[in-house]
Amino acid sequence: MSTQIILPRMLQVGKDASHATPNILESLGCRRPLIITDKMMVQLGYAAKIQAVLADQNMSADIFDDTVPEPTVASIQSGVNKVREGDYDSIIALGGGSPIDSAKAISILGKFGGEMRDYKFPRVVTEAGLPIIAIPTTAGTGSEVTKVTIITDENTDEKMLCMGVGFMPVAALVDYNLTLSLPPRTTADTGIDALTHAMEAYVSKKASLYSDAQALEAMRLIAPNLRRVYHDGTDETAREAMMLGSTLAGIAFSNASVALVHGMSRPIGAAFHVPHGLSNAMLLPAVTEYSIPAAVQRYADCARAMGIASQQDSNDSANEKLIAELKALNEELKVPTPEEFGIDRAHYMGLLDTMAEQAIASGSPGNNPRVPSPEEVIELYKQLWD
């Protein structure tokens, strides 16, 4: 059986990769890009740096900076309007997962119209929107190399999974310099998100030899460096490893899919506005422990790739070390429990049925080595609280 691999047409990785933006635009025959970003990227001067690089090649770009964390149908609409009213031939998506996800949605809706719900999975979007050059500024989401975007319907608190080659950026410029100013909390949350991508891609029922190679190397890069960048954000060697690890993890899960952690994570984020990487981190130890019996060898491989178990360790021993490491990582990176995050217990417990229904409907739990029943998902949510 063959495996279809979908990637950006161009991938540039390393220090100052973002400086290639004008050349990429020229190769695409584009000269009128819109920079889609957030206000923090503007305040930090990153958007202005991209404009300056373009100006050196006699190009200009307007800025749309009204994207928000965990983008919603409403938050992307003004971007859609700007694209429709402007004479833009391309999009530069600058920022973390939220600006890049927003740009993907704006690219499609701005060109073809309709509502975001029209493009929700199980529809697979093959139409090509405005070409996107993705420039990530976090080492976490991997959105620059994925055919996925997630937009929340604020009326139903549902995180809508939208996917297809139409959402894949044409180019990804992976410049670790842009992560050096990330604060520890964002570094931790996005880093665990990337680690989750790699682990879930490796244990997914849709995994292939290709995605396995990307996932294992991603874990080898991320695991030894996540603590380093959390404690010292100026560590360029660790930042570079995290950035490449995040991109490889994105390639892995984009081509093998995520699993139960992500399926359960999205409803928590939608209902309680928990950042995506943080809700993944909350879930990763419990879901991994639940899933190990159905993929003992695979999870042991993860432990060995992460450097916390050796080839001499039995699979059972490696998996014990894996669970211990995931719990220790959450403790060191100060990942809060739902209660510590500020979620009301009664509200949380009252939404268990709805969250379980949404998690399973997303399709991701079906990729898990151990596919849970709705009752088991509810028990895992309860375990997360306890």
LUMBAZA-486429 format. One record per residue: x, y, z of N, C-alpha, C in turn; residue in one letter. Coordinates in pm, whole numbers, plus 32768, in hexadecimal, padded with zeros to 4 digits. Layout:
residues N
XYZXYZXYZA
...
This chain:
residues 386
80557F8880008000800080008059807D8000M
803880DD7FAD808681597FA7804981C28004S
809982268024806F8292807C807F83178033T
801783688031802083EC7FF3805B844F8058Q
80C384978030810484F9808580E98584804CI
80B585DE809D80988666807280F086C580C2I
813C8717807A819B877480B7819187FD8074L
81C7886680B581D488E5806D822D88D37FF2P
821689247F8C8268891B7F1482F889437F31R
830889A47F8D838D89D37FB1839A89D68049M
840A89A5807A842589A1810A84B389D38120L
84C08A42816785448A7B818485568A7D821BQ
85C38A42824B85D68A2D82DA865B8A658306V
865C8AAF837586D98ADD83AE86D98B7183CEG
87488BA0840487568C2C842C873D8C8983B6K
86E68CEC83CC86C48D518368867A8D1982EFD
863C8CA682FE85EE8C6E828F85808CCF8262A
854D8D2082BE84E08D7C829C850D8DE68238S
85928DFA822A85C48E5E81CB85AD8E33813AH
85878DB58127856E8D83809E84E48DAA806BA
84958DEE80BC840A8E0E809683FD8E4E800CT
844C8EB67FEC843A8EF47F6784578E947EF4P
84BE8E427F0484DF8DE37E9984708D7D7E84N
84348D537EF383C58CF37EE8834F8D337EA0I
832F8DAF7EC782C18DF67E8682DA8E047DEFL
83558E287DCE83768E3A7D4183698DB77CF4E
83928D487D3383888CC67CEF82F78C9E7CD9S
829E8CD57D2B820F8CB87D1D81C98D1A7CBFL
82138D7F7C9381D78DE57C3F817D8E447C8DG
81998E537D0E81468EA87D6581948F247D90C
814F8F967D98819090127DC3813890637E21R
80C6902F7E458069907D7E98803990267F0CR
809190087F6C80698FB17FDC80258FFE804DP
7FD48FB880977F9B8FEB81147FDA8F9D8186L
80148FE281E6804C8FA0825B7FDC8F8B82C0I
7FC18F0E82E17F5E8EEE83487FA98EC383C4I
7F938F0B84317FE18EF584AA7F8F8F1E8523T
7FD18F3285957F888F64860A7FCF8FE08640D
7F91902086A07FC6909F86D0804D90908716K
8066901C875380E69007879581579005872FM
81408FC886BC81A88FC5865481C49052861FM
815C90A6861F816F913285F881BF917B8664V
8199916786E381DE91AB875182719183875AQ
828D91038741831790D38749836A90FD86CFL
83289134866B8370916485F5838590FB858AG
834F9082859D83649018853A831E903784B6Y
82A5906D84BE825D908E844382A890FA83F5A
82DE915D843E832A91C883FC83A8919283BBA
83E5912D83F9845E90F183BE843D90AF8338K
83CB906B833383A2902D82B48387909A824CI
834691068276832D9174821883B191AF81E5Q
841591BA823F849691F1821784DE919781B3A
84D7911481CB851390B3816E84D190BF80E5V
844E90D180E4840590E18065842A91658021L
843691CE807484559252803B84DB92537FF4A
85399205802585BC91FB7FE485B291C77F56D
8545917E7F3A852D91497EB384BA91927E6EQ
84A1920C7E9D843992627E6283AF92227E67N
839591DB7ED5831091A37EED82D791E47F6AM
825391E47F74821192187FEC81A691B58019S
818091C180978118916880CD80C991B18137A
804591A9812F7FEF91D9819B7FEE9172820BD
7FBE919E827F7FB9914582F47F2B91398327I
7F0290C0833E7E8690A383887EB090608409F
7E9990A3847B7ECD906F84FB7E5F90538561D
7DE5903D85317D759027858D7D588F9385A6D
7DB98F3C858E7DA48EB085B17DAB8EA18649T
7D6D8E38867B7D678E22870C7D948D93872CV
7DBF8D7A87A87DDD8CF087CF7D608C9A87C0P
7D728C1F87937D018BC4877E7C998C088724E
7CB88C1B86A37C628C6B864A7BD38C388640P
7B798C9886317AEA8C7A86287AB48CA785A1T
7A3A8C7D858579F78CA7850B79F28D3F8502V
79D18D7F857279C68E1285737A4F8E548562A
7AB68E1B85A07B398E5D859E7B798E5F8514S
7B568DFE84BF7B928DFB843A7B438E4C83D4I
7AC98E7483F97A728EB183957AA98F358361Q
7AE28F8783BA7B179007838A7B8E8FF1832DS
7BDA8F8683447C468F6382E97C118F388262G
7BA68EEB82647B648EC281E77B358F3E819BV
7AF88F9C81E47AC7901781A47B3A90668167N
7BAB906C81AF7C1E90B9817E7C54907A80FDK
7C5A8FF680F97C8A8FB180817C2C8FCB800CV
7BAB8FC580267B498FD97FBA7B4C90687F85R
7B6490C97FDD7B6391557FB57BE891837F7BE
7C55913E7F9F7CDA91657F717D02911D7EF1G
7D7091487EBB7DA3910D7E3F7E1D90B77E5FD
7E0990547EB77E7A90027EE67E858F837E93Y
7F018F5C7E777F158EE27E287F548E727E7AD
7F6E8E8C7EFB7FAE8E287F4F7FA38E517FE0S
7FC48DF380397FBE8E0C80CA80428DE18109I
80788E36815F80E98E1181B580B08DFB8240I
80B38D80826F807D8D5F82F380F08D618357A
80EF8DC283B0815E8DD8840D812E8DC8849DL
81658D6784E481418D598571813C8CC7859BG
80F68CB0860880E28C28863880718BE485EEG
803D8B7986297FD78B2B85E67F598B7A85C9G
7F348BD686207EB68C1E860D7EB98C7A8593S
7F1F8CCF85807F238D1E85057F2D8CC88487P
7F7B8C5A848E7F888C0584177F058BBD83FAI
7EC38B8A84637E408B4C844E7DDB8BB18419D
7DDF8C2B844F7D858C94841E7D9F8CB1838BS
7E1E8CB983667E428CD682DC7E108C6A827DA
7E188BEC82A87DE78B7E82547D528B8E8239K
7D078BAC82A37C778BBD82927C578C37823CA
7C9E8CA682547C868D2182087CA98D0C8175I
7D118CBF815A7D398CA280D07CC88C5F8082S
7C888BFE80C17C1C8BB4807E7B9C8C068077I
7B708C3D80EA7AF28C8880ED7AFD8D09809BL
7B748D48809E7B868DC380537B7B8DAE7FBEG
7BA08D397F917B9B8D1D7F007B188CDE7ED6K
7AE28C847F277A6E8C357EFB79EC8C587F43F
79F38CA47FB1797A8CC87FF879428C55804BG
78C68C65807678878C0280CB78A68C1A815EG
78858BB681AF78A08BBE823F79038B508265E
79468B6382D679AC8B0382FE79718A78830FM
78F78A73833F78B889F1835578A989A482D2R
78A289EB8263789889A881E17914895581C2D
7984897782037A03893581E57A2E88D58253Y
79D588BB82AF79F4886483217A0087D282F5K
7A60878A83337A6D86FA831C79E986B78340F
79B6865682F079FF860082937A1386368206P
79E886B181EA7A0B86E881687AA386F78161R
7ADE86D180F27B6D86E280DC7B7E87518075V
7BC387BB809C7BCE8834804A7C4488267FEAV
7C25881C7F6A7C8E88107F057CA188917EB5T
7C4488EF7EC27C4F896D7E7A7CC889BB7EACE
7D0C8A007E527D818A517E787D558AE07E8FA
7D698B0F7F0A7D4B8B9A7F297DBF8BF37F02G
7DC88C697F3D7E3D8CBE7F257EB88C757F59L
7F298C777F0F7FA08C327F3D7FD38C6D7FC1P
7FFA8C14801C80268C3C80A180BB8C1E80B2I
81058C8380E1818E8C6E811081868C7381A9I
819F8C0381E981928BFB827A821A8C0F82BCA
821D8C6B831C82988C87836882778C7583FBI
82928BFF8433826E8BE684BF82CC8C2E8520P
82948C59859182E48C9C85F982DE8C4F867CT
82A48BD7867A82A88B7E86ED82D48AF486BET
83118AAA871A83388A2186FB82D289C6873BA
826389B286F581F889678733818D893286D6G
81458989869380CC895A864F80ED890C85D0T
815A892E858D817888EE850D81188917849FG
80C7897E84B9805E89A3845A809689CC83D2S
811589F483D081528A1F8353816089AC82EEE
81588930831E816988BD82C480F3885D82CAV
807E888D82F6800B883583017F99886082A5T
7F4887FF82837ED28818822E7E5588278285K
7E68885D82FE7DFC886483607DF088F18396V
7D76891C83B07D5F899384007CEB8977845ET
7CEE89B884D27C8489A385367C4A8A2B855AI
7BCA8A3B85427B838AB8855C7B0D8A9B85B9I
7AFF8AE986227A938AD386827A138B1A8657T
79A58AD1865B79218B0C864978F38B3C86D2D
78F88BBD86E878DB8BF3876D784A8BE18795E
77F28BC7873577658BB28756774C8B298793N
77A08AC88770778D8A4087A478028A1187FAT
786B8A68880678E68A42884D792489C48814D
791A89B4879079558940874D79D3896C8702E
7A40892487187AB8893A86CA7AAD88E8864AK
7A9A892D85DB7A8288E9855C7B0788C5851AM
7B17884684FE7B8C881584B87B7488218422L
7BCA886C83DE7BBE887E834E7C4288528310C
7C3A880182A87CB587CA82727CAD87B181DCM
7D2287A481A27D2D878C81137DA387D880DBG
7DD087B080657E4687ED80297E3288828011V
7DB588AE80097D99893D7FF77DCA89938069G
7DDC895780DF7E0B89A481527EA4899E8163F
7EE7895281117F788945811E7FBF89C280E9M
80158A01813B80638A72810780B78A47808FP
80C98AA38033811E8A897FC081B18A847FEAV
81D38AD9804C825D8ADF807C825D8AEE8113A
82C28AB5815282D78AC581E383668AF081FAA
83788B61823E83FC8B96825D84108B8A82F4L
84618B29831C846E8B0183A884EC8B3F83E2V
84DD8BB18422854B8C058451854B8C0784EAD
85A88BBD852785A68BB385BA85C68C3785FEY
86038C9585B6861C8D1A85F1859C8D5A8625N
852D8D3985E684AD8D77860984738D3F868BL
84B28CD786C3847F8C9E874184CE8CCB87BAT
85398D1687A685948D36881585528D8D8880L
84EA8DD7885C84A98E2F88BD842D8DF188FES
84118D7288DE839A8D32891883A58D2889AFL
833B8D4989F9833E8D398A8B83378CA58AB1P
83618C858B2D83648BF88B5782DF8BAF8B4AP
826E8BF08B6B81ED8BAC8B6681CB8B828AD7R
81DC8BDD8A7981C08BBC89EE82218B5289BBT
82A08B5E89E383048AFB89BC82DD8A7089EBT
82AF8A678A68828889E58AA1820E89AD8A5AA
81A789FE8A4B812989CC8A14813A89A18982D
818089F18932819389CD88A681F289568899T
8255894F88F382B488E088EE8272885B890CG
821B8858897281D487DC8991817187BA8923I
8139882088E580E288098871812E87BF8804D
81A887ED87E781F987AC8780821C871C87A6A
823E87088825825E8681885481E386268845L
816E865C886480F2860F885580D985EB87C3T
80F2864B876980E2862F86DA813885B786B1H
81B685B986DD8212854E86B581E684C886EEA
81C384C6876E819A844987AD811B8412876DM
80B88468875A8039843987238047840C8692E
809B8452864580B2842785BB80F0839C85B9A
814A8380861981908300861A8134828D8644Y
80D882A6869F8080823A86CD7FFC82358680V
7FE5829786297F68829D85DC7F5582218586S
7ED981F985767EB98189851C7ED581AD848AK
7EE7822D846D7F03825883E47F98826F83CDK
7FEB8248842D807B825C841F80B2820D83AAA
811E82418371816381FE830381F88202831FS
824481BD82CE82D681BF82DD830A824E82D1L
82CF829C827882F88327826482DB837B82E1Y
825F83768310823C83C78386828883988401S
82A38315840B82F182E2847C837B83248481D
83BB8330840D8440836B8408843F83FB8438A
83D98447840E83CF84D2843883B084DB84CEQ
8355848784FD832A848C8589839C846785E7A
83E483FF85C8845283D3862084BF843D8627L
84E3847685B5854984DE85B78518855A8601E
8498857A85F2845F85EB863D846D85D686D2A
844D855D8702845A8540879184EC854A87BEM
8548851D876A85D68525878D860585B5879BR
85CA860E874C85EF869B875285AA86E587C4L
852A86C787D884D98713883884F886EC88C9I
84F8866C88E684FF863F89728578867389BEA
85F1867089868664869F89D5866E873789DCP
8621877E898B8632880F898185BF886189BAN
854F882189D884DA886B8A0784F588AE8A8DL
852E88658AEA854F88A38B6B85B689138B5AR
861688FD8B00867F89628AEB864489E78ABDR
85EA89E38A5B85B38A628A2985508A9F8A8CV
85138A4C8ADD84B88A808B4485068AD18BABY
85798A9E8BD485C88AE18C3B86238B4E8C03H
86488B458B83869F8BA98B4586748BBD8AB5D
861F8C1F8AA085E98C388A1A864F8C6989B6G
86C68C9189E5872D8CC4898A878B8C568959T
87718BDA898187C48B68895887A98B4988C5D
87FE8B7E886C87E38B7387DD87EA8AE387ABE
88468A9687E288538A0B87B687D389BD87D4T
879F89D1884E8724898D887486AC89C38827A
86A98A468811863B8A8287C586388A4A8736R
86AD8A3D86F986B38A09867186808979866CE
86AA892986CE867C889D86D385E5889586E7A
85AF88E98740851F88EA875884D2891386DAM
85078976869284C189A7861B84BB893A85AFM
852C88F78597852C888D853484D788178564L
84E187F785E6848F878B861D83FB87A6860DG
83D388218624834688478614831788368584S
836B88618525834788548498833D87C2846FT
839C8770849A839786E1847A831D86A084B9L
82FB86C78534828486918575820786BA8529A
8207873784F58196876384A4818687128425G
81F786F683E381F386A2836B81BF8617838EI
81ED85E2840081C4855C8429812E85538440A
80F885AF8491806A85A084B1801085CD843FF
8042862683E87FF2864E83767FDD85D98316S
803D857B83188035850A82BD800F84878302N
8002848983887FD8841083D07F61842A842BA
7F4284A784417ED484D484957EF884CD8529S
7EB0851C85787EBC851786097E5884B2863FV
7E5384A686C47E01843C86FE7DB184718775A
7DAB842387DF7D4E843F884D7D6D84BF8899L
7DED84DC88B07E0D855788FA7DCF85CF88B5V
7DE285DB88337DAC864E87EB7D14864B87E5H
7CDC85D487D67C4A85CB87D47C0C85FE8854G
7C4B85DE88C57C17860B89477C40869A8967M
7CAB86C7892C7CDF874C89497C8787BB8910S
7C5687A688967C0B881188537B8F883E88A2R
7B3D87E388DA7AC9881189277AF0885F89A5P
7B5F883A89E57B8C88868A5A7BAF89148A30I
7BF7891F89C17C1C89A489917BA489F7896BG
7B4489B889287ACE8A0288FA7A768A2F896EA
7A6289D889CF7A0589F68A3C7A428A528AA5A
7AC68A448ABD7B038A8B8B2E7B778AE58B04F
7B898AF58A827BEF8B518A4D7C7A8B308A82H
7C978AB08A8B7D1D8A848AB07D708A808A30V
7DE78ABE8A2E7E3B8AB789B67E528A27898BP
7E568A1289097E58898A88D27ECC89368909H
7F44896E89077FB6892289387FAA88FF89CAG
7F6F89598A177F6089428AA77EFA88D48AC3L
7E8C88D18A797E2B88668A8F7E6487DF8A62S
7EB687E089FA7EFD876489D47F5687348A46N
7F9F87928A817FFA876F8AEE7FAF87358B65A
7F3C876E8B847EEA873B8BF27EC486A98BDBM
7EA886888B5D7E7386048B3A7EDD859B8B1FL
7F5485C48AF47FB585658ABD7FD984F18B1CL
7FF685098B9C801B84978BF17FA984318C01P
7F3084628C1D7EBF84078C377E9883B98BB9A
7E9383FE8B477E6C83BB8ACC7ED683568AA0V
7F54837A8AB47FC0831D8A927FB7829F8AE7T
7FA182B18B687F97823E8BC27F2181E58B9BE
7EB382228B737E3D81D88B477E5B818A8AC7Y
7EA981C58A6E7EBD818D89E77F2B812589DFS
7F8A81268A397FFF80CF8A307FDE803B8A1DI
7F7A80038A647F617F748A547F457F4889C5P
7F167FA489707EF67F8188E67F6B7F9A8886A
7FD97FD488B7804C7FF2886080CC7FF488B3A
80E57F8888F881567F82895781DA7FA08911V
81F27F60889F82707F748857827E80048826Q
8212803987EF821880C087B6823781298820R
81F5812188928210818288FB829D81718934Y
82CB80F5893B835480DD896783B8811C8905A
83988114888483EC8157882083F281EE883AD
838082278862837D82B6888283DB82D588F6C
83D58283895D842B829989D184BE829389A9A
84E182358953856D822889288596829E88D1R
853D82C98877855D833C8822856F83BA8876A
852383C588E1852C843B893885A784378993M
85ED83C58993866683BA89E38650839D8A75G
85D7836F8A9885BB83538B2585BA82BD8B41I
85CD826D8ADA85DB81DB8AE8864581AE8A84A
868681408AA186EF810D8A4A86BF80908A02S
8710806189A586EF7FE6895E86F07F6E89BCQ
87377F7B8A2B873D7F0D8A8C86BF7F038AE1Q
86737F728AE885F77F6F8B36858F7F198AF0D
85467ECA8B3E84D37E838B05846A7EE98ADDS
840B7EBF8A8A83A07F1A8A6283517F4C8ADAN
83347EF38B3882E87F1C8BAE83367F818C00D
83B87F6B8C10840A7FC88C5B8412804F8C13S
8421804B8B8E842780C78B4183A681178B50A
833680D28B5182B681188B5C829E814F8BE8N
82CF810B8C4D82C981428CD4831981C58CDBE
838D81C38C9B83E0823C8C99839D82AB8C48K
835582858BDF830F82E88B8C82A583318BDDL
825382E88C2481EA83268C758228837F8CE1I
828F834D8D2282D2839C8D8A830A841E8D50A
834384168CD7837C848C8C97831084F28C72E
82A184C38C3C823785208C1581FE85698C8EL
81F185238CFC81C185648D77822985C58DADK
82A9859D8DAA831485F58DDB832186718D84A
830F865F8D02831886D18CA582AB87378CC3L
823087078CD781C387618CF881DE87AC8D7AN
821887668DDA823587A78E5B82A088128E4BE
830B87F18E03837888518DF3834E88C98D9FE
82FA88B18D3B82CD891E8CE5825089628D1AL
822B893D8D9481BD897F8DDB8139897C8D8CK
811989068D57809988F48D12802C88E98D7CV
7FC889408D7A7F62893C8DE27EFC88CD8DCBP
7EBA88A48E367E45884E8E287DD188A68DF8T
7D63886B8DCB7CEF88BF8DA77CC5891B8E19P
7CC988E78E937CA289398F067D0389AC8F1AE
7D83898F8F0F7DE889F88F207DDF8A608EB1E
7DB18A368E3C7D9F8A958DCD7D2C8AF58DEAF
7CD28ACD8E437C618B228E677BDB8AF28E35G
7BD68A768E057B588A3E8DD57B008A188E4BI
7A818A3A8E427A228A178EAC79FF89828EA4D
7A08893D8F1479F488AC8F15796788868EE6R
790188CB8F18787888A98EF4786088BE8E5FA
7898892A8E2A788B89458D9A78CF88D78D4AH
794788B38D747995884A8D30794987C68D31Y
791B879C8DA578D6871C8DB17852871D8D64M
781487918D5E7795879B8D1777A387908C81G
781D87A58C4E783387A08BBE7873871D8B90L
788586BD8BEB78CD86438BC7788E85FA8B51L
780B85EA8B5277C985A48AE477DE85EB8A5FD
77CF86708A6177E086C089E7787086B989B6T
78D086C68A12795C86C189E97980863989AFM
794E85CF89EE796A854889BB792F8536892FA
78B58569891C7874855F889A78C485AA882FE
78F286248851793F867387F179C6863387D4Q
7A0485FB883D7A8685BB882C7A7D854887C9A
7A1B84F387DB7A0C847F878379E384A986F7I
798D851086EE79608540866B79D2857A8618A
7A3C85A686597AAD85E086117AF4857985BAS
7AE484F985DD7B25848F85917BAD846885C4G
7BF084C1860D7C7884A5863C7C81842C869AS
7C23841A86F87C2D83A4874F7C2C831F8703P
7BF0831D868D7BEE82A3863D7C77827A8609G
7CD682D8860B7D5F82B985E07DB482828653N
7D7F828A86CC7DCC826287427DE281CB8745N
7E52819D877A7E67810C87827DF880C587CFP
7DC9810588387D5980D388867CE681358874R
7C7F810A882C7C108164880C7BAC81618880V
7B9181D588BC7B3C81D789327AA881DF8911P
7A5981AF896D79C881C5896879AC825189A1S
79358286898B7913830789CA792483048A61P
790082938A9E790D82878B30799F828D8B5BE
79F782528B0B7A8582568B2D7ABE82E28B1CE
7A8F832B8AB77ABB83B68AA77A9284088B20V
7A1783F48B4D79E7843C8BC37A3D841A8C3CI
7A60839C8C4D7AB483758CBE7B3E83B68CB6E
7B7383C18C3E7BF584038C2E7BEB84978C51L
7B7F84D78C267B6A85648C4D7B6185718CE5Y
7B1B85158D257B1285198DB87B9B85048DF8K
7BE884A68DBF7C6D848A8DF47CC585078DE8Q
7CB285518D7D7CFF85CB8D697CE6862F8DDAL
7C6986378E057C4886928E737C8386608EF7W
7C7285DF8F0F7CA085A78F8F7D3885A78F9AD
